[in-house]
Amino acid sequence: MPKKDKFSKDVQRTIAYIYVHGLVHYPELMSFLNVSRKRIVADLDTVSELLPKGRVKLIRKRNVGIYFEGDLSALNTLLSGDTQYLSLDTEGRRNLIMLSLLMNEKEITLDNLCMQFYVSRSTMDRDIKNIKASLNKIDLIMQNGRNGVAIRGNERKKRDAASKIISHYWMESVKADSRIVTLPSGFNDFIDMNTLKQVQKILNRLQAETQITFTEYQYQSLLIHICISTIRIKNNEFLKIGDSNRRNIYHETLILTRMLEKEFKIRIPQTECEYLNIHIVAAKQGVVKPENFHGATSASNELSDLNSFLKQNITNYDARLISDLIVHLEPALHRFQVGLQATNPYTSEIIKLYPQAFELAFELAQRIKISFQVSIDKNEIAYLALHFQAYLERQREQQAKGLEVSIVIVCSTGIGTARLLTQRINSYFAGDVNITRVLSVADIFEQTPDEDLIISTIPLELDTKRVIIMRPFFDEKERLLLSREIEQIRLQKKLTHSRLLNFINRDFILISNQVRNEKDAIQQIGNLLIESNYATKGVIKSALDREKIASTLLQNHFTAIPHAESQFIQHSGITMLINPTGISWGEGTVRLVFFMGFSKLDVKKISLDTVYHEFNQLISSVSIMNKIIDSNNSNEIIRIMTKFFE
C-alpha cells in the first residue's frame, strides 16, 4: 500500500476531481489529466488503497460511473493543502480564473488552469469563452500566445476589474472597535492575508495621525486598491500617465505614500501617488462636482454641482427624486472613479419588474459616464432604478388622487345623517371619491359648488351640476347608480394618455425566420427606423451598447425589449420583430422583440407608465403571445392586440 505522503500529484488530482464532480467517467478523467485509460485505471486502484477503510470507498460501476460513497470528509487528509478551489461554483471559478489572469502578466497555459481549478479542458474552454465576453465589455482582451493565455489592456482597467472581483467576496466585521477583513481561501494566491493586515495597520496609523475618516465603501476601496497596487508595483506594472487624475496631491496622500514605501520596501511612482490621491479626495470632499473628476468635459465644467447636473439631465423629476439621487450618487461617484462597483443581488428582478425605471436610470448613467468619465455597471444602474421607481409610484399616486371624484353632500336633516351617508359612501368607494364638505339647503343656493358631483338627501335641481338623490341607508340600486356616475366622471377626468397600441404601426411589424441573434435583430429594426426617418444613425449603436450593460431579455416571456436613447429617436414608436423559430438573445432565446423608441418630446409629455403597464399586461398573457407569434401577417397581429385591450 502506498504511503499517503508518497502518492503522485495525478492521484491527488484524481481524488479532487471526483470529489468536486460527484459522478465522473473514464473519458473525463483521461481528458482532465491527459493520460491513457490504462493510467487512469492504475491511479484509481491507488485511490482505493489510500481511502480510510470503513469510512469512504471508491465505486466503479459499469454504465453508471465513478464516485465516492460514504463519509466524504475523510478525504480531507488526502487533499490537505490543495483544497481551496474545490468548493467553487461556476461563477466563483470563473471570477478566480479572471483574477488570476488579471494579476499575472505572464501567459498561463490552459492545462495549468485546468489542474489548478480541477476542471476538464472542455469546461475550461467554456470558462475562457465566458471570460472573454466579460472582458470585451470593459475594453480588455484575452490574448492567446505561444505559452498560454493572458489578459492585455489598460493597467487601470485591469486593476478596476480585479477590484470588482475582490469586493464581491469581501467580508468585514467589527470587533473591539477594529475592522476584521477576510476573503475566501481561494484568494490566498492573489492577496496574502498578511498583506491585508499590514495595509490595515497603515490605514489605522494614517487616520490616527491625520484625523482623516473613511466611510465603509471608501475604506474598502482604498484597502483593495493598495493590496493590488503593491503587487503590481513589485511586478513592475505601473499606471501610465493619463490613468490617474492630475491634481494637487493632498498632504494625507504623501504621508500614506511614505508609509507604504517603508512597509513594503517599494518606490511608488507619481502616477500611482495620484491614483491614491483620488481615494483621499473622496474622503475629504463631501460635495461632488464634475470638475473634480478625471477627464471632465467642457460641458461638465459648466455645471455648478450635482444638483444642477441632475436637473439638467433628467426630464421629469420631483424634489424627492433629486434629493435621493444626490444622497446615493455622492459616495457612489467616488467609488466609480476608483473602479469599485457595488454588488446587487436583485439586479435581474429589478430589470424584469421595473423596465421603465431601469431605462430612466440607464439614460442617466450614460450622461454621468460622459460628464464624469466613470463607468457604471448594471448592478449600480439597478440601484438607481429603485429611486426612479419610487418617483414613478409617487406620480402614480398623485395621478390617482387627481382622478378622485370630489363630492359635496347636501343634507337637511342634520350632521348625524350627513356623517352616516359620508361613512357609507367611503366604505364602498374608498380611493375613488373625496367627500370635501357637507352643506345645508340654504348653503347650496348661496354658494356655487365646484366639486365634481353633488349628492343630496332631498330632491334638488341645479343647472350647472349633476345631482344624485340618495338616502343615508341607500339600497343596491342607488349604489349602482352612484358607481356608474363616479366611473363616468373618472373617465372624463383622465388625461389623454398615449396607450400601447397608439405606438404600434402595422408597417413596423417584421416577421422573419432569418434573424438569428440580437445584433442582427437590432440592426434590421434600426435600419428600418432610419430609412423611415423615425430614427437617426446612432440608434443601432445606442441599442447595442444598452445590451452590453444589461440584456433586455425577459426570459419568462420569450421576449426582448431593446431600447435606444431618446436623442436618436425622431418619432416615437414600438417596432415588433417576430421569429417563431427563435432568436439567440443574451443567455436565452426569444421569439418576439419589441423595440422601444420614444422621442425626447414624447418622454416629456406622455405618461410612459401607462404604456409599460399595458405592455406588461400583454406579455403576461401566454395565450395572446402565442397567437401573435403564430400569426403570419401584421394585420392579424394588430387585430389580436386590439381585441385584447378592448
Steps between C-alpha positions, in 0.01 A plus 500: 500500500647841404578747775269803509789743462645313202210469256520697177351839428277339237351269762425796724345686208293195413362493854426873483331476159265221610435683828401820316289346223333221695448259212764475223598269214827376356505739200467799736794390713708421190430848363559671834836334569597449134595136560391161365212290630755246624665770712160608639421142600833477684445834675150396607645181645740715701213723616308196624802388704546847652144548620435462876344158541144492624443872447497559127548284192542551126221356286565406136174381349454414133242717316476724806839656566765560763419660835572503872262349752504561874644776720657742251661702779743207532656618173631821658824338617574394143428848364667713767669809368327479163129545571436873472341477153294185559176660619478772233184531294520596132484875563756484780740294290474737204555801724816348647628396157452858381666637813793263453550627145450865597767480769752313284669652196650168394305267277335204675427177318147365501633168626643671807169678559317167467724343761478801730119510498427126464301520177518330164632671188149533354380673819800732495433585134147606594634702792753680280230578241282651772791702642587633153144631461520671841836657414368638171245704694777680692738547204745229603598203284600139555814436296596151386879470494758231443517421871133534591245777557533843659284807549626811322389860516500818703660448843238704681216302343671177602527620858140621500386157380708328769359735766147420394557125534665533841231735634235245399645252752601756761393413856538749783407499866571728795659371819616719788483815283718349228411374154552129433531434126493151352494353151430141391803271504501492121636856503815407689693461176421860403472702820691375800320543833821637650496773236140581592593532866804715421293741291232516769761600758628772267148637444437501874822697554404740220163570661658548842770739373289708258147469648370400157193274507372253243154367434463123471514516119798737502695282742422186302594649162825653631605179676433289190676752276814504715516119519475475121736789425778373729497167315494670159779742593718212623445342157600829330147559371419869548216732417578708193465875462132564435386211720503724804348834587738795464422730792665629816616219725357519852730492804328180618582333169869579538501357854325184380748463214799521735345245737441253216849545354658434838282200590520319165847624396377630166517830315159643409511703173318831458217345296433248776509778758244697298270199491527460878411867520158432343408292805616776735300757300192279541547491877570873542241646263133471579362682196532345156572719200577382148820703486640285782501200272756374255445617144201723574359641176460869427126453530535348845718788616202729454299303755518649846416187699331164492161655567506711184649212300208273590239766426656564160517132408174355633188589304236445768574511873386626837704640788503163676653321199779759467570485874508119506728482197744752650523298823561185296739643243734710715682199649428282196674733253823475694467123501449504123808718460718234662328218314303356790142401421257371759353152466122477474327167564172638360619632163319246282176543697519880475555486123208261460254670736583866432605532132397865470690600814806307383495681164479838672793400723693373198461832317621688808796260530600576140500873571699447820751296301552787254520782755690325779703255290404199712349166410184373668404134474152349501507430876550867579242602236252266668553686829433830322189342347351452846502878551329552165244230581417674828452824303273327246288357779469843661386637165252215466357579843467866406328408175262273691421786737441722200241250379309498828144623464440792735158491664297749703213365707182703546295396800203657675457265793814572700869420535440146627320399181771663287774312686320170453465560126865607478616190683297264280621663175863481615461134596390414145715741298816558705779630276262601222324789674584791724209640700611857553217651709138489612264788417151590608226579249544870572875476441462337161311801361741751647811322372594355164652155566808424290504128594450241228178361642223599741326235709182616669265334746213714368378570144724768355548644152796713388567618147879476518557177692390140491306412816436148630228446758595242762366390837743453790407129495525471123415173330686302230322682217613839633852368556526380138372835376769680699764251384420565132508875554837485678650284224369737232653802671831318551516414131440863410764615747769271364770678306542402139762226529670342199435131547708208374306451177547865406871426459466184290473539123433207267787624277741447789415136568766270354469123463821315411654156548840631391587711804711280728646724773447827683751692289325403175160584652604845623672580170195400295264701718740794518542513122122502455464788745779699333360443150155607620643815666386376839855492635850630429816300429609463862192296589660161423817563700297645787283188525798262471689694769192474720505120464864492614403662829209265569310268271140601430402135484179416687571130546159395629320666210731391209519872423763774479442876528809677359513877539686792349567834665230756425748734331515259204119468464322751276149349516384277784397145425530134594640275229424129520715219360372142507699185434300188597816286482679713760767771525810451714493787752751535782487179698161393365277479196210725402235476233361850524686832516343834595739784413404796721573841350372820660604849393614766746177694444277202575704402804413841644128510419383137502436275797720208398393331821167423330677359196720271710203392709310388190815338362536293817135396470561390141813291555352343814231337287663181366207423271508844335878490459474159332229630267721795401801275438293256295351778283642547153395857421502837674126566456418187697743600775340844532157336518612261777645780714203731440258232613716430806476863618128542431 
